[in-house]
Amino acid sequence: MHIIRPTRRQFLAASASAAALSVGGILPVSAALAGGPILLEARPGTANLLETSDADTPIWGYDGRVPGPVLRARQGGEIWVRFRNGLSQPTTIHWHGIRIANAMDGVAGLTQDPVPPGETFDYRFTVPDAGTFWYHPHNRSWEQVARGLYGALIVEERDAPDVDQDLIVIADDWRLEEDGKIHEASFGSIRDRAHAGRLGNILAINGKPLAEFKVRSGERLRLRLINTCNARVLTLRFEGLKPQVLAIDGQPVPPRPLKNEMATLGPGQRVDLFIRMTGAPGATQAITEVSQSRLVAARFVYGPEEPLPGKAGAPTLASNGLPEPDMASAKEVDLVMTGGAMGQVDQIVYKGESLGIRELVRKHGLVWAFNGVAGRPETPLFTARKGQTVAVRMVNDTRWPHAMHFHGHHFREAHSDAPWRDTLLMEASETRTVYFVADNPGKWMLHCHMLEHQAGGMATWFEVEA
């Protein structure tokens, strides 16, 4: 595969001035029909992802663009989407992080049948939590997300916080060839499945190789960061700024400084930040990705206006009122992750058959296991009574990080300042225990959000009784 080298423009210093302003950082919002649903179609489209080329990349996108339209609702309100599949493959929409009715969760083979090409499906549900969420397929997600199928779902607070701009920053890496086309030959690669997952060679923000956001000195920003990468863990640094964290995975936290001005997000994770823009009129400040080397991913471009007068500090977001787990009486569950490259495992069970790892790879393309079982099993990992607290002790007995995502629920760890999360980034050889109240009836997925790891066997489910 040809590797695309970052351009000189992508490595511009944070203090460099911009010759022109692109408004490509601002995402379009979808509007509902009068008294009816939002129409949303998954279909082919194009995107210009190579900064130095006019060549468009053929993509799959919601309404044919990437990211898809921003869907917005008020807390406690309703989302009603009439979804049409204009692709050549069956697909679904999963609403990542939203505590919704199980039938609307969008997991093919568990909560619904996949939507065939040319067919439609109505998603209609109440959104109980304000916050930053997103949507994407849950059928062949390792391919469909990598082709561009994702978008932001924003649930607005009943009382909006006092900020001057509310900006969405969707980060994704793309594996492209030099002509700008997606590297399709590597879809489903066993090497990707067994290692870190599908890592791209181009980083895009809001579908642009270098997004720019117009700001004014003194402005107060709410910045909603969303990592939609298949597998890459991103570390975003805000050059010359002092962000404060407002929410994690859609759930508010008391405002606190962002450590080292850097936000690390595993696939599927979100962070809401408050930033006071302190640059001078006419200046620029960069958002850089620094997990491996320094790459300018986006820029704030200051207009010529005089600075706004100072206001109070960061707003405090109202709690969504998630039920607190009763940790003393929790139902205890173990989830041990094994497999992958350099993994210490000989036999893995798949569909009731115990196979050596080489045979499992050769026959089924699987290489990971939960509790010695590969792929989503016929029986749940556990069943919980409605309202019961569950403690899941997760052991990462592999050489790779995993972004563990629970559907339909948020969880927290036992320490006092632990935030609510729906996706937990676990490092190699790490053990962590999370607690949640199983208050949402239905069958819920639990999987690694490194999408190639999920496809390679890291998927299970649990059931909450009605």
N, C-alpha and C positions, 0 to 999 in steps of 0.2 A: 504494500500500500504506500502511495506517495504521501509524504508528510508535508503539510503546508507550513511554511515558516511564518512567524509573526512579522508584520510589517513594521517599518520604522515609526509610522504614525501611532501604532499601538503602544510603542514604548516612549511616547512623548513625556517629558517631565510634567509633573503636576502643576507647575507654575506657567506653562506655556499658554499663549493666548490662542483663541480660536478664530480662524478666518471667516467661518460661516457657521450658522447654527442650524442643526437638523432638529426637526420636531419629532423625529422618529422615536424618541423616548416615551411619548405619551400614547397610551393604548386606547383604542376605541371601545366604547361601552355599548352593549347590546340593549335594544329597547323592546319592551313587550308590546304585543298587539293590544289594542284597546279591549280590556276585559278578557284577553285570551293569552295564549302561551307565547314565550319567546321561541322563535324558529331558529334552530341551530343544526347545521349540516356538516358532517365530516366529508371532506372531498379533496381532491388534488388541487394544488395551487403552486405558487412560486414565492421564493424569498431571495433577496440579495444579501448573502451572508459573507461574501468575499469582498473585503474593503478595496482591494486593488483591481477588481475585475467587474465588468458589466454583466458577466454571466449570471443568470438566475439559477437558483437551486430548485429543482422540482421537489416539492414537499407534500405532505398530507397535513391539512389544517382544518380546524373548525371554521366554517364559512370560507375555507380555502386560504386562510392566512395563519401566520404564526407570530406571536401567540394568538390564540383564538380571542374572540371578544370578551371583554371584562363583563361578568355577570354581577349585578349588584342587587342587594335586597336589604331591607331594614330588619333588625333583630326582632324575632317573633313573627316575621312575615313569611310569605310563601314564595318559593321558586317553582315555576312551571315552565319546563322546557319541552318543546316538541322536537325530538331529535330525529333526523333523517340520516341514514347511512348511504352516502354517495361514494363509498369505497368499493374495492374489489374483494375485500375480506369482511367477515362478520366482525362486529365491534360492540362496545358498550361505552357508557360514561360512568366513571366512579367519581364521587364527590369527596375528595380527600380531606379528612379532618372534621367533617360535619357529622354531628350526632343525629342521624335521620332515621326514618323508618327503614327496616331491613330490606324490604322489597325494592327500595329506591337506591340501594348501595352500588349497584352496577357491576357485580362480580359474576362474570360468565360461569355458568355451571354450578353456582352456589345460591345466588339470590335471583338470577334471571337467566333466560336463554340469551345468547348473543343476538344482536339485531342483524339480520341478513342484509346483504347488499340490496339497496333499493327500498328497504322497509323503514318504518318509523316506530318510535317508542316514546311514550310520554313519561317524563320524570316530573313528579309533583310532590313537594315536601315542604315542611316547615323548617325554618332555620332558627334554632334556639339560642345559638351563641353568636355574639358579635366577634368579628376578627377577620384574619387573612387566611383564606383557604384556596384550593385550586381544584381543577377537574382534569381528568385524563382517562384513557381507555383502561379497561381491566380484562382485555382479551388480546393475546399476543402483544402485551404492553411493551415487551423488550424491543419489538420492531415499531409498533405504532407510535409510541412516545418519541422514539429516536427519529421518526419521520416528521415530527412536529405537532402531534395531537396533544395539546394542553392549553389551558387558559386559567385566568385568575377568577376566583369567586370571592367577592368582598361582601361581608355582612356588616352594615353600618350600625354604630351604637345608637341607642334611642336619644342620647344626648351627645352630640358630636364634640370631640375634643377641639380645643382652640389652637388650630394650626392654620398657616397660610396656604400650604399645598399638601395634598395627600397623593403621594407618588407610588407607583408599583414598579418594582425592579424584578423581572423574571430572568433568571440566569440559566443558560443551557449551553452545553458543549456539543458540537457536531463533528462527526467523522466524515470529512469530505475528501474527494479527490481533487486534483489540481484544476480540473475543468469545472469545479463547483458542484458536481453531482454527489449525492450521498453514496458512501462506500457500501453498496448493497451486498457485495460478496461476503462481507464479514458478519452479516446478520446471523445470529444463532451460533456463532463461533464457539467451539468448546474451549478454546483458550480464554476467551473473554469470560465464559461461564466459570471456569476453574480458577481464574485469577481475580483481578479487581473489578471486572465488568467492562462494559463498552465505554471506553474513554475516547473523547473526541479530540480533534486537533484545531478546532476553531471555537472560541468562546463568543457567544452572542448575548446581548442584553436587550430584552424586548424585541428580539428578532433582528437586531442590528449589530454589526461588528464593532461599532463604537457609538453607543447611544449618548446623546447629550440632553441634559435637562436645564432649561432656562430658569434661573433663580434671581433673586434680588438680595442684596446685602441686608442682613438683619432678619430675613424671613425665617419662620419656624416651619420645619418640614416634618411630616410623618412619612417615613420611607418603609414600604412593605417589601421585604426581600423574600423571594421564593426560589428554591433550588429545584428545577425540573430536570436536571441531568439524569441520564440513565443510571450512572454509577459514581460520578466524580464528586468527591468531597471538596467544597469550595471554601476558601478563606478570602473574604473581601475586606479590604482596608480602605478607610476613608481619610484620605491624605489631608492633613492640616485641620481636621474637624474633630469635635468631641461628642460623638453620638451617645445617646442614652437608650437603653432597652426599655420598650413599653410592653411588648408581648412576645411570647414564644409559642410557636405552633397554634396561633390564633387565640391563646389564653393570656389575659393581662398579668403582668408582674409589676410590683412597685418600681417606679423609674430608678434605674441604676446605670452607672457608666459602663460603656462597652469596653471590655478589657483590651488594652493596647490598640484601641480604635479598630479592632478586627472582629468580624463576625464569621464564625465557622459553621457551615450548614451542610449536613449530609443530604443525600437525595430525598426529596419530599418534605424537608424541614422548612420552616418559615421563621423570620424574626422581624418584628416591627420596631423601628427606631425613631427617636426624636432627634432632630439635628437643627441647631441654630446656625444659619449660614453667616460665617464671619469673614468671608473674603471681601476684598474691596471691589467697587464697581469696575467692570471690565475684566476681572480676573477669572481664572478657571481653577477648579480643584478636582482631582481625579478620584474615582473608585478603582482600585487596583485589585487584581487577583494575585495572591502571593503564596499560594500553597507550594509552588515549585520554584517559580521565578516571578519577577515583577512584571505584570502585564496590565496595561491600562485598559479597563473594560468599559468604562463610561466616564463622563465628565459633567460636572456642574459648571455652567457658563453664566457668569454674572452679567446682567444688563447694566446700562449706564446710569440708571436711576440712583438717586441719593439713598443711603441706607434707611431702612425702616427704624423707627424708635424701638428701644428695647421693651420687651414684655416679660411676664412672669416665666418661671422655669417650665420644665416638661410637664405636660398634663398627666394625670393619673386616670387610667381607664377603669371603668367599673367592672367588678368581677362578674363572670358569667354564672356564678353560683353552682359550680359542679359539686356533687355530693362528696363529702370527705370519707375516705376509706377507713374502716375500723380495722386497723392493722393487727390488733391483738387477737382477733377472731377470724383472720383471713383464711380462705381456702388456699392451700399451698400447692403450686404447680411448678415442676421443673421443665425447662426447655434447654436442651443441650445441643449446640451447633457443632457439627463435624463435617469433614470432607474438604474439598477444594485442593488446589495445588499445595503440595508439601503437607497435606493433612495426614494425621495418624489414625487411619481407619481402614479396615480390611473388608468388612461386610456391611451392606446397607440393604434394607428391606424396601422393595417397591412392589405395590399391589400384591402383598402377601408373599412374595418370593424374595429369598435372601440371595444377594448377588455380590460377587467381588467387585471392587470399584472399577476395574478395567472393563469387566463385562457390563456393568451398569452404564458406563460411558458408551461403550460400543453399541449396545442394544437400544438405549433409551436417551442418550445425550444428557444424563443426569450425573451430578458429581457432588451434591451437598445433601445433608440430612438434618432433620430435627429429631432428637431422641432415637436415632438410628433408622428413621423412615424418610424416604425421599418422596417429594411431591405431595400434593394435597391428598390426605388419606380419606377413606370412606367414613371413619369414625372421628369425632372431634378430639382435640387435645384435652379438653375438659368440658364439662357441663356445669353451669352455675345457676343457682336459684336467682330470680329477679330480686335485686337489692343486696345480694351477697357480695362481700368484699373478696377479691381474688388477689393473691400475691404470686407473681410469676418470676421465678428465679431463672434468669437467662445466663447461660454459660457459653461464652464464645471460645470453644476449644478448636479454633482454626488460626491460620496465619494471616487472616484478612479482616478488615473492618466490615461491619454489617449495620445497615440502617433499619432497625426493627420497627415495623409499622403495625399498629392495632387499628382495626376498623371499628367504627361505631362508638368508640369510647376514648377518653383521655385518661392518662395514668400519671402517677408521680412516684418518686423514690421517697425513702423514709426521712432523709435529713431535712432540717427545718426550712431551708430556703429553696427546696426543690420545686421547680416550676411544673405545671401541668404540661404534658406532651402527648402527641399521638405518634411520634416517630423518634426513636432513641438511637443515636449513633454509638455503637459499641466497638471498641478497639480490639485488636487481636489479643487473645488470652485473657479477656476481661470478664468478670462476673458482676452482674447488677440485678437487683430485685426491684420490681415495680408493682404498685398497688393501684387498684381501681375498683369502683363499685359497678358491678354488672347489672346495670339498670335499664339496658336497651335490649328488649327481647329479639331473638333471631339467631341466624347463623352468620358468624363474623370471621373474616379472614385475619390471619396474623402471618406476616411474611417479611422477608428482607426486601427493602426498597431499592437495593442494587438490583435492577430488574433482570439482569442476566443470572444473578444468584437465585432469584425467585424461579426463573425458568429452569434453572439447573437443579431444583429440588427443595429450595428453602421456602416452603409454603405449607401452612396448616390452617386449622380453623377451630373456633370454639363456639359453644352454643349457650345462649342465655334463655332460660325458660320463661314463658309468658306468665 
